[in-house]
Amino acid sequence: MDIINFDGQLVTDSRDVTEMFGRPHDKVICDIRNIPEQLGDTKIGESYFIESTYTNSQNK
């Protein structure tokens, strides 16, 4: 797993989390998006998750 320093915060990529837990990426993303709702705190997403984009091997 790669740990990246992003503006002073140590972060990792959801694709690394996917590999670590052996789950499909779309399921991991869904879980990440649901965490604030499950915890009853809508601001937690702003504090713990940084949304980004990437291009996969199929150029998508």
C-alpha positions as CSV (number, residue, x, y, z in Angstrom):
1,M,0.0,0.0,0.0
2,D,1.3,3.4,-0.9
3,I,1.1,6.2,1.7
4,I,1.2,9.7,0.2
5,N,1.8,13.0,1.9
6,F,-1.0,15.2,0.6
7,D,-0.8,18.8,2.0
8,G,0.6,17.5,5.2
9,Q,-1.9,14.6,5.6
10,L,-0.9,11.0,5.1
11,V,-3.4,9.4,2.7
12,T,-3.9,6.3,0.6
13,D,-5.8,5.5,-2.5
14,S,-9.1,3.6,-2.6
15,R,-7.6,1.2,-5.1
16,D,-5.0,0.2,-2.5
17,V,-7.8,-0.3,0.1
18,T,-9.6,-2.4,-2.5
19,E,-6.5,-4.7,-2.9
20,M,-5.9,-4.8,0.9
21,F,-9.5,-6.0,1.7
22,G,-10.0,-8.0,-1.5
23,R,-13.3,-6.2,-2.3
24,P,-14.5,-4.8,-5.6
25,H,-13.6,-1.1,-6.1
26,D,-17.1,0.0,-6.7
27,K,-18.2,-1.5,-3.3
28,V,-15.3,0.2,-1.5
29,I,-16.3,3.6,-3.0
30,C,-19.9,3.0,-2.0
31,D,-18.8,2.2,1.6
32,I,-16.6,5.3,1.7
33,R,-19.5,7.5,0.5
34,N,-21.8,6.0,3.1
35,I,-19.5,6.4,6.2
36,P,-20.7,9.9,7.1
37,E,-24.3,8.9,6.9
38,Q,-23.7,5.8,9.0
39,L,-21.9,7.8,11.7
40,G,-24.5,10.6,11.6
41,D,-21.9,13.2,10.8
42,T,-22.0,14.8,7.4
43,K,-18.8,16.8,8.0
44,I,-16.7,13.6,8.5
45,G,-16.5,13.2,4.8
46,E,-14.8,16.6,4.5
47,S,-12.3,15.7,7.2
48,Y,-11.3,12.1,6.2
49,F,-11.9,11.7,2.5
50,I,-10.4,13.6,-0.4
51,E,-12.1,12.9,-3.7
52,S,-10.0,12.6,-6.8
53,T,-10.1,11.1,-10.3
54,Y,-7.9,8.7,-12.2
55,T,-7.7,7.1,-15.6
56,N,-7.7,3.3,-15.6
57,S,-6.0,0.9,-18.1
58,Q,-9.0,1.2,-20.4
59,N,-8.6,5.0,-20.6
60,K,-11.8,5.5,-18.6
